[in-house]
Amino acid sequence: MDYRLGIDLGTTTLVAAAAPVGAPVELVNLGAPGPTVTVASLRDPTLTAVEASAALLRLARDRAAAQFGGPPSEIVLAEPGYWSEPERAAFDQAVDLADLGPLRRLTQAEAAAAGYAAQARLPIGARIAVFDLGAGSCEATVLERTPTGFTILGSVGGPHPSGNDVDEAVYRFILGGLGDRARDPNNPALLASVRLAGVAAKEELSTRTQVELPLPALHTVVRLGRPELESLVRGPLRDGIAMVTQVLREAGVAATDLTAIVAVGGCSRMPIVAALLDKEFSIPIAVSSRPELAVALGAAGGSDAPAPIAAPVAAPPPPVVLPPVVLPPVAPT
């Protein structure tokens, strides 16, 4: 089967999507429940960082080949635009070592912009900003539509703020409420369960206003509301939004010149992200129902149809009709 494979190898997650000729874009089954897998769960501790990255890239290609009956005709790799030269050089080595075959490379922002353009029909010359708030990094990029794709007018980013920062804030909040019951240094499994409960609570609060998660080891229930979560993450999120202001200034582009701000990355699920962006810039904010998949889908040439959100955002947006995106069946790792 003739298809293009898009791979998004992030700091903490790996996502891949395939676009067969004449068929809807599909997510590649990487062997975990759901379309994303954590890098830590797949990384071989005996390998160097370069070897491990190469192995993960090969894994995405090989799983796609098994799913679609052969290797892709082209691979598109999406990488952070803010990387330093040493980071980019290390990834170059990993790509060479992986020996993936025909491939192109582009930034994660370009991939996200391409996915948005596939749905929004951006005219030539239109400018957008991509705000990528992922699990391990944050990046803001300004791009201009061209006849052949996008030109990057400016990009800033770094490891903070990130989803990891949000998870840490929630974890510490829960620990504070549990008191001494959760402070047993000889029981790391207990602390791990508290952290996992916090991550689950954060994710559920993207669509709910209150969650209750049991902690069987402590015979208690964790209760967390969306207002509490938003109070915990507001500071880090403002640091991320300041990146958008910074990159607009450095690119010499006014916010009013933008067609939209496209929010991607798993943490963009939180309604407060779109609300703060809209409050700061007062232009259309686009966020898909599954922003953690946007980069891989865009790299493959597909779209998860970001839906404009009117602010203030106090609740999740209403359901929108999405183009077909086929989730693979769950298979054991």
BELPEKA-V353086 format. One record per residue. N is the residue number from 1. RES is the residue in three letters. PHI is phi in whole degrees, -180 to 180 (none if undefined). Layout:
# BELPEKA-V353086
n=N res=RES phi=PHI
n=N res=RES phi=PHI
This chain:
# BELPEKA-V353086
n=1 res=MET phi=none
n=2 res=ASP phi=-86
n=3 res=TYR phi=-154
n=4 res=ARG phi=-101
n=5 res=LEU phi=-112
n=6 res=GLY phi=-102
n=7 res=ILE phi=-124
n=8 res=ASP phi=-118
n=9 res=LEU phi=-98
n=10 res=GLY phi=-90
n=11 res=THR phi=-64
n=12 res=THR phi=-125
n=13 res=THR phi=-133
n=14 res=LEU phi=-126
n=15 res=VAL phi=-134
n=16 res=ALA phi=-139
n=17 res=ALA phi=-139
n=18 res=ALA phi=-125
n=19 res=ALA phi=-120
n=20 res=PRO phi=-66
n=21 res=VAL phi=-62
n=22 res=GLY phi=74
n=23 res=ALA phi=-136
n=24 res=PRO phi=-65
n=25 res=VAL phi=-66
n=26 res=GLU phi=-127
n=27 res=LEU phi=-85
n=28 res=VAL phi=-84
n=29 res=ASN phi=-76
n=30 res=LEU phi=-92
n=31 res=GLY phi=96
n=32 res=ALA phi=-128
n=33 res=PRO phi=-63
n=34 res=GLY phi=98
n=35 res=PRO phi=-81
n=36 res=THR phi=-116
n=37 res=VAL phi=-130
n=38 res=THR phi=-81
n=39 res=VAL phi=-62
n=40 res=ALA phi=-62
n=41 res=SER phi=-73
n=42 res=LEU phi=-108
n=43 res=ARG phi=-70
n=44 res=ASP phi=-84
n=45 res=PRO phi=-66
n=46 res=THR phi=-83
n=47 res=LEU phi=-97
n=48 res=THR phi=-72
n=49 res=ALA phi=-60
n=50 res=VAL phi=-66
n=51 res=GLU phi=-63
n=52 res=ALA phi=-66
n=53 res=SER phi=-63
n=54 res=ALA phi=-62
n=55 res=ALA phi=-64
n=56 res=LEU phi=-67
n=57 res=LEU phi=-64
n=58 res=ARG phi=-65
n=59 res=LEU phi=-59
n=60 res=ALA phi=-61
n=61 res=ARG phi=-64
n=62 res=ASP phi=-68
n=63 res=ARG phi=-66
n=64 res=ALA phi=-66
n=65 res=ALA phi=-61
n=66 res=ALA phi=-68
n=67 res=GLN phi=-75
n=68 res=PHE phi=-112
n=69 res=GLY phi=79
n=70 res=GLY phi=162
n=71 res=PRO phi=-69
n=72 res=PRO phi=-71
n=73 res=SER phi=-76
n=74 res=GLU phi=-155
n=75 res=ILE phi=-117
n=76 res=VAL phi=-117
n=77 res=LEU phi=-99
n=78 res=ALA phi=-104
n=79 res=GLU phi=-135
n=80 res=PRO phi=-61
n=81 res=GLY phi=-84
n=82 res=TYR phi=-91
n=83 res=TRP phi=-55
n=84 res=SER phi=-78
n=85 res=GLU phi=-60
n=86 res=PRO phi=-62
n=87 res=GLU phi=-66
n=88 res=ARG phi=-68
n=89 res=ALA phi=-65
n=90 res=ALA phi=-64
n=91 res=PHE phi=-69
n=92 res=ASP phi=-57
n=93 res=GLN phi=-63
n=94 res=ALA phi=-64
n=95 res=VAL phi=-65
n=96 res=ASP phi=-62
n=97 res=LEU phi=-68
n=98 res=ALA phi=-68
n=99 res=ASP phi=51
n=100 res=LEU phi=-83
n=101 res=GLY phi=98
n=102 res=PRO phi=-58
n=103 res=LEU phi=-152
n=104 res=ARG phi=-125
n=105 res=ARG phi=-125
n=106 res=LEU phi=-149
n=107 res=THR phi=-79
n=108 res=GLN phi=-62
n=109 res=ALA phi=-65
n=110 res=GLU phi=-63
n=111 res=ALA phi=-65
n=112 res=ALA phi=-64
n=113 res=ALA phi=-65
n=114 res=ALA phi=-63
n=115 res=GLY phi=-64
n=116 res=TYR phi=-67
n=117 res=ALA phi=-64
n=118 res=ALA phi=-65
n=119 res=GLN phi=-101
n=120 res=ALA phi=-92
n=121 res=ARG phi=55
n=122 res=LEU phi=-69
n=123 res=PRO phi=-75
n=124 res=ILE phi=-61
n=125 res=GLY phi=94
n=126 res=ALA phi=-67
n=127 res=ARG phi=-117
n=128 res=ILE phi=-135
n=129 res=ALA phi=-116
n=130 res=VAL phi=-109
n=131 res=PHE phi=-108
n=132 res=ASP phi=-109
n=133 res=LEU phi=-109
n=134 res=GLY phi=-99
n=135 res=ALA phi=-68
n=136 res=GLY phi=-123
n=137 res=SER phi=-164
n=138 res=CYS phi=-140
n=139 res=GLU phi=-146
n=140 res=ALA phi=-125
n=141 res=THR phi=-138
n=142 res=VAL phi=-109
n=143 res=LEU phi=-132
n=144 res=GLU phi=-123
n=145 res=ARG phi=-70
n=146 res=THR phi=-126
n=147 res=PRO phi=-61
n=148 res=THR phi=-110
n=149 res=GLY phi=154
n=150 res=PHE phi=-139
n=151 res=THR phi=-108
n=152 res=ILE phi=-83
n=153 res=LEU phi=-93
n=154 res=GLY phi=178
n=155 res=SER phi=-155
n=156 res=VAL phi=-136
n=157 res=GLY phi=-178
n=158 res=GLY phi=176
n=159 res=PRO phi=-75
n=160 res=HIS phi=-135
n=161 res=PRO phi=-72
n=162 res=SER phi=-159
n=163 res=GLY phi=-61
n=164 res=ASN phi=-62
n=165 res=ASP phi=-65
n=166 res=VAL phi=-63
n=167 res=ASP phi=-61
n=168 res=GLU phi=-66
n=169 res=ALA phi=-64
n=170 res=VAL phi=-67
n=171 res=TYR phi=-59
n=172 res=ARG phi=-69
n=173 res=PHE phi=-64
n=174 res=ILE phi=-66
n=175 res=LEU phi=-59
n=176 res=GLY phi=-61
n=177 res=GLY phi=-75
n=178 res=LEU phi=-81
n=179 res=GLY phi=68
n=180 res=ASP phi=-67
n=181 res=ARG phi=-62
n=182 res=ALA phi=-107
n=183 res=ARG phi=-111
n=184 res=ASP phi=-87
n=185 res=PRO phi=-67
n=186 res=ASN phi=-91
n=187 res=ASN phi=-129
n=188 res=PRO phi=-63
n=189 res=ALA phi=-64
n=190 res=LEU phi=-65
n=191 res=LEU phi=-64
n=192 res=ALA phi=-65
n=193 res=SER phi=-68
n=194 res=VAL phi=-65
n=195 res=ARG phi=-64
n=196 res=LEU phi=-64
n=197 res=ALA phi=-63
n=198 res=GLY phi=-64
n=199 res=VAL phi=-63
n=200 res=ALA phi=-62
n=201 res=ALA phi=-63
n=202 res=LYS phi=-59
n=203 res=GLU phi=-68
n=204 res=GLU phi=-68
n=205 res=LEU phi=-73
n=206 res=SER phi=-70
n=207 res=THR phi=-123
n=208 res=ARG phi=-127
n=209 res=THR phi=-102
n=210 res=GLN phi=-152
n=211 res=VAL phi=-133
n=212 res=GLU phi=-130
n=213 res=LEU phi=-119
n=214 res=PRO phi=-74
n=215 res=LEU phi=-120
n=216 res=PRO phi=-57
n=217 res=ALA phi=-64
n=218 res=LEU phi=-108
n=219 res=HIS phi=53
n=220 res=THR phi=-147
n=221 res=VAL phi=-127
n=222 res=VAL phi=-88
n=223 res=ARG phi=-115
n=224 res=LEU phi=-146
n=225 res=GLY phi=-107
n=226 res=ARG phi=-60
n=227 res=PRO phi=-59
n=228 res=GLU phi=-66
n=229 res=LEU phi=-60
n=230 res=GLU phi=-66
n=231 res=SER phi=-67
n=232 res=LEU phi=-75
n=233 res=VAL phi=-103
n=234 res=ARG phi=-59
n=235 res=GLY phi=-61
n=236 res=PRO phi=-58
n=237 res=LEU phi=-66
n=238 res=ARG phi=-64
n=239 res=ASP phi=-63
n=240 res=GLY phi=-68
n=241 res=ILE phi=-67
n=242 res=ALA phi=-62
n=243 res=MET phi=-64
n=244 res=VAL phi=-64
n=245 res=THR phi=-60
n=246 res=GLN phi=-64
n=247 res=VAL phi=-71
n=248 res=LEU phi=-64
n=249 res=ARG phi=-64
n=250 res=GLU phi=-68
n=251 res=ALA phi=-84
n=252 res=GLY phi=69
n=253 res=VAL phi=-119
n=254 res=ALA phi=-82
n=255 res=ALA phi=-58
n=256 res=THR phi=-69
n=257 res=ASP phi=-83
n=258 res=LEU phi=-85
n=259 res=THR phi=-74
n=260 res=ALA phi=-167
n=261 res=ILE phi=-109
n=262 res=VAL phi=-99
n=263 res=ALA phi=-97
n=264 res=VAL phi=-130
n=265 res=GLY phi=92
n=266 res=GLY phi=-56
n=267 res=CYS phi=-73
n=268 res=SER phi=-70
n=269 res=ARG phi=-63
n=270 res=MET phi=-65
n=271 res=PRO phi=-56
n=272 res=ILE phi=-64
n=273 res=VAL phi=-63
n=274 res=ALA phi=-65
n=275 res=ALA phi=-64
n=276 res=LEU phi=-69
n=277 res=LEU phi=-63
n=278 res=ASP phi=-67
n=279 res=LYS phi=-63
n=280 res=GLU phi=-78
n=281 res=PHE phi=-117
n=282 res=SER phi=53
n=283 res=ILE phi=-131
n=284 res=PRO phi=-56
n=285 res=ILE phi=-110
n=286 res=ALA phi=-115
n=287 res=VAL phi=-142
n=288 res=SER phi=-82
n=289 res=SER phi=-69
n=290 res=ARG phi=-135
n=291 res=PRO phi=-66
n=292 res=GLU phi=-70
n=293 res=LEU phi=-99
n=294 res=ALA phi=-60
n=295 res=VAL phi=-69
n=296 res=ALA phi=-63
n=297 res=LEU phi=-64
n=298 res=GLY phi=-65
n=299 res=ALA phi=-63
n=300 res=ALA phi=-78
n=301 res=GLY phi=103
n=302 res=GLY phi=-110
n=303 res=SER phi=-149
n=304 res=ASP phi=-105
n=305 res=ALA phi=50
n=306 res=PRO phi=-57
n=307 res=ALA phi=-107
n=308 res=PRO phi=-58
n=309 res=ILE phi=-118
n=310 res=ALA phi=-87
n=311 res=ALA phi=-101
n=312 res=PRO phi=-73
n=313 res=VAL phi=-97
n=314 res=ALA phi=-104
n=315 res=ALA phi=-151
n=316 res=PRO phi=-59
n=317 res=PRO phi=-66
n=318 res=PRO phi=-65
n=319 res=PRO phi=-58
n=320 res=VAL phi=-123
n=321 res=VAL phi=-82
n=322 res=LEU phi=-104
n=323 res=PRO phi=-67
n=324 res=PRO phi=-61
n=325 res=VAL phi=-131
n=326 res=VAL phi=-91
n=327 res=LEU phi=-83
n=328 res=PRO phi=-73
n=329 res=PRO phi=-66
n=330 res=VAL phi=-77
n=331 res=ALA phi=-127
n=332 res=PRO phi=-63
n=333 res=THR phi=-68
